Amino acid sequence: MRTPLIAVILLHAVPAAADRPVHTFSIVARDPVTGDLGVAVQSHWFSVGAVVTWAEPGVGAVATQSFVEQSYGPLGLTLMRAGKGAKEALEGLVAADAGRDVRQVAFVDATGQVATHTGKSCIAAAGHEAGESFSVQANMMEKPTVWPAMAKAYRNTKGDLAERMLAALDAAEAEGGDIRGRQSAAILIVSGKPSGKPWAGRLFDLRVDDHPKPLVELRRLVKLQRAYNHMNAGDLAVEHKDNEAALREYKAAAALVPDNDEMVYWHAVALVGMGKTDDAMPMFKKLFAKEPRWRELTRRLPASGLMPEETARKITQ
């Protein structure tokens, strides 16, 4: 007789000993429009994103904090991947955890079901609030109004999942946040569709490990990631010979981050590939004036088949 998957996992589940005391505030959520899944967090603890945030495309997202037991992340995702709902998966792991009283954990699955556990011995102020397809949770806060403020901000903010989760984190900080202050933050958002490829489907995977204003820095990185997402979409459109879509994506990237030399350069290279060398020339000239090594890089492109030799010579002369 086969042993059910959940029994196998629980036999090797969370140990009794508490791990690092990552007291913090976080949110897990599923975007009802796109199905994207995410988790975002801030803490007065170094590199909080390496500990708290877990997600898998088409499966779910997990935040594990307080006296954190990291195995809730991979074990929770394993259970949800196997078809267990967030509630069943979390309840099973909590039941097997002798340290459950000091844990704070939240799951959201691919259907939008959420489950949250705040142990009775989590350091006050500690608590959580669940809503439609999201849960906010916090411990060691300055006051118990932090997580209600997060929930309100998430519900009332327009925009995509990243924007709404950042609004929740900002609301927590504005309400007093972690009683110790702030140090690090992270956001992890994955596609709602399973990719079958562990390396694919991550839309945002950003960490601010040590910063005096981690949420400000995290917002800067999210904006930059949005721009690079447009660049990647533009490159994919070029591969598919859809120049109109490519130019639209490159324009969107430039609107977000107009002075990013890397994006300007590869936009210009793409224009050359479309036969629009005259449009690319001012971009190349501006880059070459700022940093001569872009010129040398351009001379090397023909050897990799990325630009005709004659065109590279014309651009770099």
VEXBA-597139 format. One line per field, with one value per residue (C-alpha): residue in three letters; x, y, z; residue number from 1. Coordinates in nm, 4 decimals. Example, Ala and Ser with C-alpha at 12.3 -4.5 7.8 and 13.67 -1.06 7.14 Angstrom:
<torpas>
res c(ALA  SER)
xx c(1.2300  1.3670)
yy c(-0.4500  -0.1060)
zz c(0.7800  0.7140)
n c(1  2)
</torpas>
This chain:
<torpas>
res c(MET  ARG  THR  PRO  LEU  ILE  ALA  VAL  ILE  LEU  LEU  HIS  ALA  VAL  PRO  ALA  ALA  ALA  ASP  ARG  PRO  VAL  HIS  THR  PHE  SER  ILE  VAL  ALA  ARG  ASP  PRO  VAL  THR  GLY  ASP  LEU  GLY  VAL  ALA  VAL  GLN  SER  HIS  TRP  PHE  SER  VAL  GLY  ALA  VAL  VAL  THR  TRP  ALA  GLU  PRO  GLY  VAL  GLY  ALA  VAL  ALA  THR  GLN  SER  PHE  VAL  GLU  GLN  SER  TYR  GLY  PRO  LEU  GLY  LEU  THR  LEU  MET  ARG  ALA  GLY  LYS  GLY  ALA  LYS  GLU  ALA  LEU  GLU  GLY  LEU  VAL  ALA  ALA  ASP  ALA  GLY  ARG  ASP  VAL  ARG  GLN  VAL  ALA  PHE  VAL  ASP  ALA  THR  GLY  GLN  VAL  ALA  THR  HIS  THR  GLY  LYS  SER  CYS  ILE  ALA  ALA  ALA  GLY  HIS  GLU  ALA  GLY  GLU  SER  PHE  SER  VAL  GLN  ALA  ASN  MET  MET  GLU  LYS  PRO  THR  VAL  TRP  PRO  ALA  MET  ALA  LYS  ALA  TYR  ARG  ASN  THR  LYS  GLY  ASP  LEU  ALA  GLU  ARG  MET  LEU  ALA  ALA  LEU  ASP  ALA  ALA  GLU  ALA  GLU  GLY  GLY  ASP  ILE  ARG  GLY  ARG  GLN  SER  ALA  ALA  ILE  LEU  ILE  VAL  SER  GLY  LYS  PRO  SER  GLY  LYS  PRO  TRP  ALA  GLY  ARG  LEU  PHE  ASP  LEU  ARG  VAL  ASP  ASP  HIS  PRO  LYS  PRO  LEU  VAL  GLU  LEU  ARG  ARG  LEU  VAL  LYS  LEU  GLN  ARG  ALA  TYR  ASN  HIS  MET  ASN  ALA  GLY  ASP  LEU  ALA  VAL  GLU  HIS  LYS  ASP  ASN  GLU  ALA  ALA  LEU  ARG  GLU  TYR  LYS  ALA  ALA  ALA  ALA  LEU  VAL  PRO  ASP  ASN  ASP  GLU  MET  VAL  TYR  TRP  HIS  ALA  VAL  ALA  LEU  VAL  GLY  MET  GLY  LYS  THR  ASP  ASP  ALA  MET  PRO  MET  PHE  LYS  LYS  LEU  PHE  ALA  LYS  GLU  PRO  ARG  TRP  ARG  GLU  LEU  THR  ARG  ARG  LEU  PRO  ALA  SER  GLY  LEU  MET  PRO  GLU  GLU  THR  ALA  ARG  LYS  ILE  THR  GLN)
xx c(0.0000  0.1373  0.1887  0.0010  0.2275  0.1189  0.2048  0.5499  0.6133  0.4825  0.7064  0.9984  0.8326  0.9277  1.1613  1.0927  1.3841  1.3121  1.5322  1.6247  1.3916  1.2758  1.0080  0.8503  0.5450  0.4521  0.1776  0.0939  -0.1546  -0.2963  -0.3906  -0.7530  -0.7029  -0.3765  -0.3543  -0.0013  0.1131  0.3330  0.4864  0.6437  0.8102  1.0025  1.1939  1.4582  1.6654  1.9455  1.8479  1.4899  1.4083  1.6459  1.4400  1.0758  0.9717  0.8803  0.6752  0.6371  0.4578  0.1101  0.1434  0.1392  0.3295  0.4478  0.5679  0.7352  0.8432  0.8557  1.0920  1.1142  1.1179  1.2220  1.0963  0.7410  0.8400  0.9511  0.7226  0.4219  0.4873  0.5329  0.1940  0.0187  0.1866  0.0441  -0.3075  -0.3534  -0.5282  -0.3524  -0.5604  -0.5000  -0.1298  -0.0677  -0.2760  -0.0881  0.2536  0.1542  0.0199  0.3566  0.5572  0.6451  0.7493  0.4139  0.3475  0.6295  0.5688  0.3860  0.3162  0.0873  0.0020  -0.1872  -0.2534  -0.3208  -0.6978  -0.6644  -0.7343  -0.5355  -0.4388  -0.2509  -0.1141  -0.0001  0.1340  0.0133  0.3708  0.4677  0.6013  0.3389  0.2058  0.1340  -0.1579  -0.2946  -0.5886  -0.7038  -0.9115  -1.0105  -0.7024  -0.4595  -0.3323  -0.1263  0.0632  0.3008  0.4748  0.6838  0.5078  0.4940  0.1144  -0.1663  -0.3021  -0.0235  -0.1801  -0.5291  -0.3630  -0.1888  -0.5152  -0.6906  -0.4108  -0.4052  -0.7820  -0.7886  -0.4872  -0.5273  -0.2680  -0.0954  0.0031  0.3432  0.1937  -0.0762  0.1682  0.4105  0.1228  0.0531  0.4165  0.4199  0.1029  0.2626  0.5651  0.3470  0.1551  0.4755  0.5989  0.8558  0.9179  1.2946  1.3033  1.3862  1.6728  1.5708  1.2816  1.1924  0.9266  0.8745  0.6028  0.5554  0.3187  -0.0108  0.0523  0.2822  0.5851  0.7298  1.0633  1.2036  1.3937  1.0922  0.7869  0.9498  0.8206  0.9782  1.2471  1.4031  1.5795  1.7129  1.9365  2.0613  1.9428  1.8371  1.5155  1.4520  1.1020  1.2170  1.4959  1.2602  1.0277  1.3223  1.4143  1.0543  1.0439  1.3704  1.2434  0.9293  1.1498  1.3608  1.0439  0.9472  1.2956  1.2712  0.9291  1.0744  1.3591  1.1108  0.9038  1.2168  1.2742  0.9189  0.9729  0.7113  0.8925  0.5884  0.5458  0.9198  0.9344  0.6289  0.7963  1.1277  0.9416  0.7640  1.0973  1.2504  0.9519  1.0138  1.3936  1.5051  1.8722  1.9634  2.2581  2.2229  1.8639  1.9395  2.2243  2.0314  1.7341  1.9695  2.1121  1.7579  1.6802  1.9790  1.8458  1.5149  1.6917  1.6452  2.0128  1.9469  1.7107  1.9730  2.2657  2.1794  2.1434  2.4839  2.6512  2.5125  2.6337  2.9799  3.0196  2.9359  3.1440  3.3866  3.3742  3.0259  3.1975  3.4456  3.1656  2.9845  3.2951  3.2803  2.9164  2.9741  3.1865  2.8830  2.6452  2.4616  2.5421  2.6844  3.0508  2.9839  2.7095  2.9268  3.2039  2.9636  2.8304  3.1703  3.3699)
yy c(0.0000  0.3424  0.5967  0.9211  1.2085  1.4254  1.1473  1.1079  1.4799  1.5061  1.2212  1.4429  1.7745  2.0769  2.0065  2.1232  2.3648  2.7250  2.8780  3.2435  3.5016  3.6821  3.9077  4.0959  4.1852  4.0228  3.9550  3.6553  3.7036  3.5801  3.8272  3.7469  3.8813  3.7182  3.4354  3.5487  3.4485  3.6519  3.7172  4.0401  4.1224  4.3772  4.3186  4.4472  4.1432  4.0978  3.9404  3.8610  3.7499  3.4557  3.3168  3.4229  3.4245  3.1108  3.0684  2.8377  2.9148  2.7677  2.6249  2.8864  3.1261  3.0991  3.3398  3.1752  3.4067  3.4811  3.2157  3.1006  2.7413  2.7554  2.4068  2.5414  2.6938  2.3896  2.1454  2.3716  2.4096  2.0339  1.9703  2.2333  2.1026  1.7620  1.9069  1.9979  2.3280  2.5981  2.5261  2.1505  2.1906  2.4445  2.2659  1.9429  2.1045  2.3053  1.9920  1.8218  2.1189  2.1113  2.4764  2.5867  2.8321  3.0622  3.0329  3.2644  3.1217  3.2073  3.0096  3.1053  2.8422  2.8615  2.8822  3.1815  2.9891  3.1322  2.9950  3.1628  3.0540  3.2915  3.0996  3.2015  3.2757  3.5054  3.8306  4.1046  4.2852  3.9850  3.8841  3.8389  3.9244  3.7233  3.8548  3.7425  3.5684  3.7364  3.7297  3.9845  3.8872  4.0545  4.0032  4.2168  4.5231  4.8571  4.8291  4.5904  4.8207  4.7276  4.4273  4.5824  4.8805  4.6410  4.4673  4.7991  4.9257  4.6055  4.6133  4.9822  4.9991  4.9770  4.8183  4.4865  4.2446  4.4043  4.7496  4.6277  4.4274  4.7195  4.9391  4.6929  4.7037  5.0835  5.0946  4.8724  5.0973  5.4093  5.2498  5.1996  4.8717  4.6561  4.7894  4.7500  4.9473  4.8323  4.6658  4.4445  4.3710  4.1386  4.0615  3.7380  3.7082  3.4080  3.3245  3.1626  2.9056  2.6114  2.6192  2.2769  2.4567  2.5666  2.8516  2.9964  3.1932  3.4294  3.7785  3.9597  3.8113  4.1050  4.1441  4.4401  4.2700  4.5693  4.9271  5.2228  5.2538  4.9059  4.9729  5.2786  5.0741  4.7831  5.0143  5.1361  4.7773  4.6875  4.9787  4.8645  4.5068  4.6286  4.7979  4.4874  4.2788  4.5041  4.4667  4.0887  4.0969  4.3170  4.0763  3.7891  3.9841  4.0391  3.6641  3.6212  3.8872  4.1144  4.4457  4.6525  4.4719  4.4864  4.8625  4.9043  4.7080  4.8922  5.2240  5.1154  5.0212  5.3559  5.5409  5.3727  5.4039  5.6498  5.6739  5.3065  5.2666  4.8891  4.9085  5.1942  4.9974  4.6778  4.8772  5.0391  4.7010  4.5721  4.8729  4.7873  4.4339  4.5783  4.7807  5.1057  5.1980  5.5690  5.5653  5.3845  5.6135  5.8958  5.6391  5.4867  5.8284  5.9317  5.6106  5.6313  5.9859  5.8705  5.5525  5.4627  5.0930  5.0699  5.1507  4.8688  4.6288  4.7198  4.6336  4.2837  4.2127  4.0968  3.8023  3.6776  3.7302  4.0142  4.2843  4.3010  4.4000  4.6922  4.8277  4.7995  4.9855  5.2635  5.2981  5.3032  5.5157)
zz c(0.0000  -0.0974  0.1783  0.0952  0.0011  0.2927  0.5377  0.3869  0.4150  0.7689  0.8793  0.7814  0.8556  1.0534  1.3437  1.6964  1.7213  1.6197  1.3558  1.3130  1.4760  1.1622  1.3118  1.0289  0.8212  0.4920  0.2392  0.0211  -0.2610  -0.5909  -0.8624  -0.9558  -1.3092  -1.4148  -1.1622  -1.0705  -0.7215  -0.4927  -0.1544  -0.0272  0.3022  0.5079  0.8312  1.0675  0.9771  0.7268  0.3919  0.4853  0.1312  0.1578  0.4453  0.4266  0.0587  -0.1388  -0.4561  -0.7547  -1.0839  -1.0988  -0.7466  -0.4719  -0.2500  0.1098  0.3785  0.6783  0.9610  1.3350  1.4801  1.1232  1.0067  0.6430  0.5585  0.5490  0.2153  0.0137  0.1958  0.1543  -0.2171  -0.2517  -0.0932  -0.3025  -0.6188  -0.5298  -0.5211  -0.1551  -0.0906  0.1092  0.4189  0.4205  0.3432  0.6196  0.8809  0.8215  0.8575  1.1636  1.3315  1.2836  1.4142  1.7854  1.7513  1.6096  1.8935  1.7804  1.4069  1.1735  0.8287  0.5370  0.2220  -0.0940  -0.3594  -0.7332  -0.6774  -0.4458  -0.1255  0.1655  0.5043  0.7879  1.1225  1.3975  1.6951  2.0398  2.1527  1.8638  2.0078  2.0275  1.8499  1.6273  1.4116  1.0625  0.8416  0.5427  0.2542  -0.0924  -0.2353  0.0073  0.3624  0.5562  0.8718  1.1133  1.4440  1.6792  1.5424  1.7152  1.7404  1.6433  1.3731  1.1320  0.9600  0.9308  0.7590  0.5206  0.4327  0.3721  0.1474  -0.0559  -0.1089  -0.2021  -0.4330  -0.8097  -1.0334  -1.0761  -0.8024  -0.7432  -0.6976  -0.4585  -0.2449  -0.2258  -0.1119  0.1686  0.2820  0.2681  0.4780  0.7413  0.7638  0.7830  1.0714  1.2717  1.1276  1.3030  1.6532  1.5938  1.2701  0.9164  0.7308  0.4391  0.2041  -0.0816  -0.3394  -0.5310  -0.7964  -1.0238  -1.3064  -1.2210  -1.4923  -1.4207  -1.6471  -1.5752  -1.5688  -1.2312  -1.3946  -1.5806  -1.4724  -1.2215  -1.2981  -1.0024  -0.7797  -0.5987  -0.2668  -0.0712  0.1813  0.3814  0.3328  0.5517  0.3468  0.2081  0.0754  -0.1178  -0.2715  -0.3416  -0.5350  -0.7417  -0.8267  -0.9119  -1.1570  -1.3121  -1.3343  -1.5122  -1.7691  -1.8220  -1.8517  -2.1422  -2.2904  -2.2679  -2.4313  -2.7063  -2.7680  -2.7900  -3.0410  -3.2517  -3.2539  -3.3808  -3.6520  -3.4922  -3.5210  -3.4290  -3.0977  -3.0328  -3.0790  -2.8587  -2.5781  -2.6136  -2.5998  -2.2815  -2.1238  -2.2154  -2.0676  -1.7327  -1.7266  -1.9955  -1.8958  -1.8710  -2.1107  -2.1349  -2.2537  -2.4933  -2.6479  -2.7176  -2.8408  -3.0924  -3.1939  -3.2474  -3.4669  -3.6854  -3.7191  -3.8388  -4.1060  -3.9136  -3.8795  -3.9298  -3.6307  -3.4225  -3.5054  -3.2588  -2.9829  -3.0579  -3.0780  -2.7405  -2.5821  -2.7412  -2.6084  -2.2557  -2.2587  -2.5436  -2.4611  -2.6171  -2.9465  -2.8987  -2.8072  -3.1289  -3.3323  -3.1834  -3.2724  -3.6339  -3.5161  -3.3218  -3.6110  -3.4383  -3.6930  -4.0475  -4.0593  -4.2909  -4.0643  -3.7537  -3.9366  -4.0332  -3.6789  -3.5089  -3.7523)
n c(1  2  3  4  5  6  7  8  9  10  11  12  13  14  15  16  17  18  19  20  21  22  23  24  25  26  27  28  29  30  31  32  33  34  35  36  37  38  39  40  41  42  43  44  45  46  47  48  49  50  51  52  53  54  55  56  57  58  59  60  61  62  63  64  65  66  67  68  69  70  71  72  73  74  75  76  77  78  79  80  81  82  83  84  85  86  87  88  89  90  91  92  93  94  95  96  97  98  99  100  101  102  103  104  105  106  107  108  109  110  111  112  113  114  115  116  117  118  119  120  121  122  123  124  125  126  127  128  129  130  131  132  133  134  135  136  137  138  139  140  141  142  143  144  145  146  147  148  149  150  151  152  153  154  155  156  157  158  159  160  161  162  163  164  165  166  167  168  169  170  171  172  173  174  175  176  177  178  179  180  181  182  183  184  185  186  187  188  189  190  191  192  193  194  195  196  197  198  199  200  201  202  203  204  205  206  207  208  209  210  211  212  213  214  215  216  217  218  219  220  221  222  223  224  225  226  227  228  229  230  231  232  233  234  235  236  237  238  239  240  241  242  243  244  245  246  247  248  249  250  251  252  253  254  255  256  257  258  259  260  261  262  263  264  265  266  267  268  269  270  271  272  273  274  275  276  277  278  279  280  281  282  283  284  285  286  287  288  289  290  291  292  293  294  295  296  297  298  299  300  301  302  303  304  305  306  307  308  309  310  311  312  313  314  315  316  317)
</torpas>
